Amino acid sequence: MTIRARGEIFGQMSRKLRIEYPGAIYHIVSRGNRGGRIFQDDQDRQVFLEAMTRVGERTGWQVHAYCLMPDHFHLVVETPRGNLAAGMKWLLGTYTGQFNRRHQQCGHLFGGRYQPLLVDGTGAGYLRTVCNYVHLNPVRAKLLPAKTPLEAFVWSSYGEYLKGPSQRFPWLRVDRLLAEMGVAKDSPGGRKEFGRKMEEQRGAKESFAKIRRGWCFGDAKFRQELVARVAAGGGSNLPAELRREAEALKAERIIAEELARLGWKEGNLARSRKGAREKVDLALRLRREIRVSVGWIAARLRMGARASATTRLCRALKRDVGLKGSNRKTAGD
């Protein structure tokens, strides 16, 4: 996995983390600058889809779902080559240039940083939920009356799923979503079944809260694997939630290593004194090597209250400084 700290393409000063690896699947939302429209008319939308065709040829992207709304767009994209940032830079830059020339404008079209959500693609239903969220976006936005079929909104990939393979965009991949929807085959009958199931979803009370926030959408194993890979790869501009998880994972590795060195079991942390030398030395190592709070360390190592643990750490630091000074003096005698 590649972890890159990248700033936004337009107008973003800070540099933030992108998590990229071959085969990653993302749900991406990109919005207009200051809430402005990114599509003025259907020709703009067609230009965007043509740009998607070119970016697909350049990057090898496989899109599972898309939806073009007036002031933002959704993509569910799989990156076989692990190149999300490069592809998004080309897509947003190309479309912005064409939009500005056509409407005789200049400056930023997209505002802030596009939001990538890593999606579990193991077939456990997470991809299906994200694609349903995208395909039902026009319903939630009340762009489709209750009795109007979903395919009436032509600027999403839903209608493409109802077409035969030769009529679709070359970059649209349908097999994974159909499988998660329980549709056995991309055939006229299978596509009809897909349409029926999607119409049923309009009235379903499926929760999409986890899609709207957070950095990944998947089961505990998927999340743990990502955190482990991020922790191993480093990165200083991690999202706060991910940074805490990665640092905690590093801390647990250090604790396991030190317990093994001491010949201790987990129970020794509970049975030993709060100020035991072994605990204090372990706490010092944690503070020196990773960014975890004294409060977290005190609770994890059973060292009592945070204030007491802080006092013990300060004494240990003074002790170590004194030992180093004594060694330097001896060396010079």
C-alpha positions in Angstrom: 0.0 0.0 0.0 1.2 3.5 -0.8 0.5 6.3 1.6 0.9 9.7 0.1 0.3 13.1 1.7 -1.2 15.3 -1.0 -2.9 18.7 -1.1 -6.1 19.3 -3.0 -5.7 20.1 -6.6 -7.4 23.5 -6.4 -7.1 26.0 -3.6 -6.2 23.7 -0.7 -3.0 24.8 1.2 -2.6 21.9 3.6 -1.4 18.5 2.5 -3.5 15.5 3.6 -3.2 11.8 3.4 -4.3 9.7 0.4 -4.3 5.9 1.0 -3.6 4.2 -2.3 -3.0 0.5 -3.1 -3.8 -1.7 -6.1 -7.4 -2.9 -6.1 -8.6 -0.3 -3.7 -12.3 0.8 -4.0 -13.4 4.3 -3.1 -16.6 6.2 -2.8 -15.7 9.7 -3.9 -17.7 12.9 -3.5 -16.5 16.1 -5.1 -18.4 19.4 -4.7 -18.5 22.7 -6.4 -16.5 25.6 -5.1 -18.5 27.4 -2.4 -21.5 25.2 -3.2 -21.6 26.4 -6.8 -22.9 24.3 -9.7 -20.4 22.1 -11.5 -22.9 21.2 -14.3 -24.8 24.0 -16.0 -26.6 21.8 -18.5 -26.6 18.4 -20.1 -23.7 19.2 -22.4 -21.5 19.8 -19.3 -22.6 16.4 -18.1 -21.7 14.8 -21.4 -18.3 16.5 -21.4 -17.7 15.0 -17.9 -18.6 11.5 -19.0 -16.3 11.9 -22.0 -13.5 12.9 -19.6 -14.3 9.8 -17.6 -13.8 7.7 -20.7 -10.3 9.2 -21.2 -9.3 8.9 -17.6 -10.4 5.3 -17.7 -8.1 4.7 -20.7 -5.2 6.4 -18.9 -5.6 4.9 -15.5 -7.4 1.5 -15.9 -10.1 2.6 -13.5 -13.2 0.5 -13.1 -16.3 2.5 -12.1 -19.0 0.6 -10.2 -21.4 3.5 -9.9 -21.6 7.3 -10.6 -24.2 10.1 -10.2 -23.9 13.6 -11.5 -25.8 16.1 -9.4 -26.0 19.9 -10.1 -23.4 20.9 -7.5 -21.5 17.6 -6.9 -20.7 14.2 -8.3 -20.4 10.7 -6.8 -18.1 8.0 -8.0 -17.5 4.4 -6.8 -14.2 3.6 -8.4 -11.8 0.7 -8.2 -8.1 1.4 -8.9 -6.3 -1.7 -10.1 -3.1 0.2 -10.3 -3.4 2.1 -7.0 -3.6 5.5 -8.7 -6.5 7.4 -7.3 -4.8 10.8 -6.8 -3.2 10.9 -10.3 -6.5 10.0 -11.9 -8.5 12.5 -9.9 -6.0 15.2 -10.7 -6.3 14.6 -14.4 -10.2 14.3 -14.3 -10.8 17.4 -12.2 -8.2 19.4 -14.0 -9.4 18.4 -17.5 -13.1 19.0 -16.8 -12.5 22.3 -15.1 -10.5 23.6 -18.1 -13.3 22.5 -20.5 -16.0 23.9 -18.3 -14.3 27.3 -17.9 -13.6 27.6 -21.7 -17.2 26.7 -22.5 -18.7 29.2 -20.0 -16.0 31.8 -20.4 -15.0 31.6 -16.7 -11.8 31.2 -14.8 -10.6 30.0 -11.5 -11.6 27.1 -9.2 -14.6 24.9 -10.1 -14.3 22.3 -7.3 -14.0 23.4 -3.7 -11.9 22.0 -0.9 -10.8 18.4 -1.0 -12.7 15.6 -2.6 -13.7 13.0 0.0 -12.5 9.4 -0.5 -14.1 6.6 1.5 -12.3 3.3 1.3 -14.9 0.5 0.7 -14.6 -3.2 1.5 -15.0 -5.1 -1.8 -14.9 -8.6 -0.4 -18.5 -9.3 -1.4 -20.0 -8.8 2.1 -22.5 -6.2 0.9 -20.5 -3.0 1.6 -20.0 -2.3 -2.2 -23.8 -2.9 -2.7 -24.7 -0.4 0.0 -22.4 2.3 -1.4 -23.7 1.8 -4.9 -27.3 1.9 -3.7 -26.5 5.2 -1.9 -25.2 6.6 -5.2 -28.0 5.4 -7.4 -30.7 6.6 -4.9 -29.2 10.0 -4.6 -31.7 11.6 -7.0 -34.5 10.2 -4.9 -33.1 11.6 -1.6 -32.6 15.0 -3.4 -36.2 14.8 -4.5 -35.3 15.1 -8.2 -37.5 12.1 -8.9 -41.2 12.1 -7.9 -42.3 9.0 -6.0 -43.9 7.2 -9.0 -41.2 8.1 -11.5 -38.9 5.2 -12.3 -35.2 5.5 -11.3 -34.1 5.2 -14.9 -35.8 8.5 -15.6 -32.7 10.2 -14.1 -30.3 9.6 -17.0 -27.2 11.1 -15.3 -26.3 8.1 -13.1 -25.0 4.7 -13.8 -28.3 3.1 -12.8 -29.6 3.3 -16.4 -26.4 1.9 -17.7 -26.9 -1.2 -15.6 -30.1 -1.8 -17.5 -28.4 -1.8 -20.9 -26.6 -4.6 -22.6 -22.8 -4.8 -22.3 -22.1 -3.3 -25.8 -24.1 -0.2 -25.0 -22.3 0.7 -21.7 -19.3 2.9 -21.1 -16.1 0.7 -21.3 -15.0 1.8 -17.9 -18.3 0.8 -16.1 -18.0 -2.6 -14.3 -21.3 -4.2 -13.4 -20.5 -7.8 -12.3 -19.5 -7.1 -8.7 -22.6 -5.1 -7.9 -24.9 -7.5 -9.6 -23.3 -10.4 -7.6 -23.8 -8.5 -4.3 -27.4 -7.8 -5.3 -28.0 -11.5 -5.8 -28.3 -11.2 -9.6 -26.7 -14.3 -11.1 -26.1 -13.1 -14.7 -25.8 -10.0 -16.7 -28.6 -11.0 -19.0 -32.0 -9.4 -20.0 -33.6 -11.3 -17.2 -30.8 -10.5 -14.7 -31.0 -6.8 -15.6 -34.8 -6.8 -15.1 -34.3 -8.4 -11.7 -31.7 -5.8 -10.8 -34.2 -3.0 -11.7 -36.9 -4.6 -9.7 -34.6 -4.9 -6.6 -33.5 -1.3 -7.0 -37.0 0.1 -7.2 -37.7 -1.9 -3.9 -34.8 -0.1 -2.3 -36.5 3.3 -2.7 -38.8 2.5 0.2 -36.2 0.6 2.3 -34.9 2.2 5.5 -31.3 1.4 4.9 -28.9 3.4 7.0 -26.2 5.3 5.0 -24.8 7.2 8.0 -21.5 5.4 7.9 -21.0 6.3 4.3 -21.4 10.0 5.0 -18.6 10.2 7.5 -15.4 8.3 8.4 -12.5 7.1 6.3 -13.5 3.5 5.5 -16.6 1.4 5.1 -16.2 -2.3 5.9 -16.1 -5.0 8.6 -13.7 -5.0 11.5 -11.2 -7.2 9.7 -11.1 -4.8 6.7 -10.6 -1.8 9.0 -7.9 -3.6 11.1 -6.0 -4.6 7.9 -6.0 -1.0 6.7 -4.9 0.4 10.0 -2.1 -2.2 10.2 -0.8 -1.2 6.7 -1.1 2.5 7.5 0.8 2.0 10.8 3.6 0.2 9.0 3.8 2.8 6.3 3.8 5.9 8.4 2.4 9.3 7.4 2.2 12.5 9.4 -1.1 13.9 8.1 -3.5 11.0 8.9 -7.1 11.7 9.6 -7.4 12.0 13.4 -9.5 8.8 13.8 -7.1 6.8 11.7 -4.0 8.3 13.4 -5.3 7.2 16.8 -6.0 3.7 15.6 -2.6 3.4 13.9 -0.8 4.7 17.0 -2.7 2.4 19.3 -1.8 -0.6 17.1 1.9 0.4 17.2 1.6 0.8 21.0 0.2 -2.7 21.3 3.1 -4.1 19.3 5.6 -2.4 21.6 3.8 -3.7 24.7 3.7 -7.2 23.4 7.5 -7.0 22.6 8.4 -5.7 26.0 6.2 -8.2 27.9 7.9 -11.0 25.9 11.3 -9.6 26.8 10.4 -9.4 30.5 8.8 -12.9 30.5 5.6 -11.3 31.6 2.0 -12.1 30.7 -0.8 -9.6 30.4 -1.9 -10.4 33.9 1.5 -9.1 35.3 0.4 -5.6 34.4 -2.6 -5.8 36.7 -0.7 -7.6 39.5 2.4 -5.5 39.7 2.7 -2.2 41.5 1.4 0.9 39.7 4.9 2.4 39.8 6.9 -0.8 39.0 10.2 0.0 37.3 9.2 -2.3 34.4 6.0 -0.4 33.8 7.7 3.0 34.0 10.4 1.9 31.5 7.8 0.6 29.1 5.8 3.8 29.5 8.9 5.9 28.6 9.5 3.8 25.5 5.9 4.3 24.4 6.2 8.1 24.9 9.5 8.3 23.0 8.5 6.2 20.0 4.9 7.0 19.3 2.2 9.6 19.9 -0.1 8.2 22.5 -1.3 10.1 25.6 -0.1 9.6 29.1 -3.8 8.9 30.0 -3.9 6.1 27.5 -0.6 4.6 28.8 -1.7 4.9 32.4 -4.9 3.0 31.7 -3.3 0.4 29.4 -0.4 -0.4 31.8 -2.5 -0.2 35.0 -0.4 2.7 36.3 -3.2 4.5 38.2 -4.4 8.1 37.6 -2.9 10.1 34.7 -1.4 12.7 37.1 0.4 9.9 39.1 1.7 8.3 35.9 3.0 11.7 34.7 4.9 12.2 37.9 6.5 8.8 37.6 7.5 9.5 34.0 9.1 12.8 35.0 11.1 11.2 37.7 12.2 8.4 35.3 13.3 11.0 32.8 15.4 12.8 35.4 16.8 9.5 36.4 17.9 8.7 32.9 19.3 12.1 32.3 21.3 11.7 35.5 22.7 8.4 34.4 23.8 9.8 31.1 25.5 12.7 32.8 27.3 10.3 35.1 28.5 8.2 32.2 29.9 11.2 30.4 31.8 12.3 33.5 33.2 8.8 34.0 34.3 8.7 30.3 36.2 11.9 30.7 38.1 11.0 33.9 
